[in-house]
Amino acid sequence: MALKTIKIEEQRSYRGKDFPLVLSPESSQGSDKAQLLNWLSDNQGYLRELMMEHGAVLLRNCPVDGPHDFESVLDSAEFVNMPYVGGAAPREEVTKGRILTANESPPDQPIPFHHEMAQVPKPPAYIFFYCDIASETGGETAIVHSGRVYERFSESSPEFAQKVEELGVKYRRVMPDQDDHSSPIGRSWRSTFLTDDPVEAEEKMRSIGTNWTWRGDGTLYTETAIVPAIRTEERTGIKTFYNSVVAAYTGWTDDRNDPKHAVVCGDDSPVDHTAVMEAHSAMQEECVAFKWQRGDVLLIDNSLVMHSRRPYTGARRILASIAVG
Ligand SMILES: [Fe+2]
C-alpha cells in the first residue's frame, strides 16, 4: 500500500508546508494492515523527514484498529520507546509495551499547549496519539507549530523573550502522595519516579537536578533545574517556544498548586504576566484543532510542535506513546 497526501479542512500551513501533513491509503481497497506496516517499515527515514518538515503527520483512513495495532504502527516504523518518567499527567498503561492513555484529567478542563515533558532535561523526541474512541463533542488534540509561537512571542514581548532565552526557567510543583485523577497535574511522586521508596525518588530527582522538600502530609514540593525556555531546533535551525511556561502559568492548578507560582525565570524573578498571556493567545490563534476520527494516528515531532487537549463530552479514548530520537 502506498500512502498519498490528502487535505482536511482544519489544516493550515507553516513555512509553505501543510500543517499537519495528512496521509491516507492510495486506494480504498488498499487498506490492508500488513501493507501499512510494511510501508512504515520501508519508509522509516522518510517518515521522520516528513515529521521534521511538517512538524506533525496525521495517518487517516488507515487500518489501525485498537491499541495493539497502534503499537504495531510504532514498532514497524522502529520508533524507540521511552518510559514515561518525570511527566505530570495521570495515565494508565494500555499495553504491556508502550501504549498509555493520554492525560486522564477531567473532561471539562482544557489541557494547555505544551511540548511533552518540556520540564525535564531530556524530553522525548516524538509523541504519538491514537484515536480509539472519538468524543461526542470537543476533545480535539489541538497542535501548534512552536516556531510560529516563538515568532509571535518575540514580536509581542521582545524584552521578556530575550530575558527567558538568556536565563531559562524553573518549574515548581507539589506532587501528591497518591495519583489524584481530579487534577491535570495529579501524578503522584510515586508514579512520577516509578518507586514507592522516597530514597530512590530522591536519587532520581538529584540525577535530573531537581530540588525537593518533603511535606508532613506525604506530598512532595519540587523545583526543577533551570531549563531552556527558547531552543533552536538543531536539524532545522528553527527557534522554538519550547517550554511549559504557558501550561504551568495557566494550567497547573489544584488543591496543592497555585499556577502563578508554578514557573519562574532562572534568576527566581517572576514571569511577565502580559507576555505569557500574549503567548497563550498566539497559540490559540495559530493552532489546528481537527476533529478526531476513530483509527487516526497523529505523529508529532515533539521538538517542533506543541499539543493540547480541548474539553469534551461523551466517551473519549485517546492513547499516547513517546519515543526517543
Ligand atoms: Fe502532553
Residues whose N, C-alpha, C, O or C-beta is under 5 A from the ligand:
A	BS01	LIG	E116
